[in-house]
């Protein structure tokens, strides 16, 4: 069953703690993305990776870090430097369909920091 | 930088009505435009994708159009049903990145 897995669905942390969100895919897609979604603000790009061992900052990378050691995995760490980490986090992949790019999304992780 | 706008932000219609959701973007240099559906607390599900060379795509009761030169797309939903209630987002791609609108929250009243 091909797809994107994000775990856990809900995550709770105390302020000042780092937390890592998991994203795994078995679609064999090269590119992976992390977005943050806040009410009324749409999706904002945090980081993306086009290939293994390479990644680029998105629009709101401050306070976040990523790694891409395997094609299947793109974990996101929310550090204590992120001022307002409570949000819904979405992982996505991108694939070239011969004439266009298409994105696929995971189910998301809701992070609450108190 | 690409800016994507969706109007209206929220829409409430009685069951059975036809409706149109709008999406506009500022940079016409796009590879494609994708319409997504998002249910509360869930990820995004792709509904329709229109390549930059295409004018429209259809899937069941959904029809999406693209006018790249004017930076506009519409999503037409025919004979709306309560199960269509969700947030609808459009996204444009320049190859590397996707740029999303803030979505239209649709409620279909039985």
Interface residues (C-beta under 8 A of the other chain):
Chain A: X4 X6 X33 X35 X40 X41 X42 X43 X45 X48 X50 X58 X88 X90 X92 X94 X99 X100 X101 X102 X103 X104 X105 X106 X107 X108 X110
Chain B: X4 X9 X31 X32 X34 X36 X41 X42 X43 X44 X45 X46 X49 X51 X52 X53 X89 X91 X93 X95 X96 X97 X98 X100 X101 X102 X103
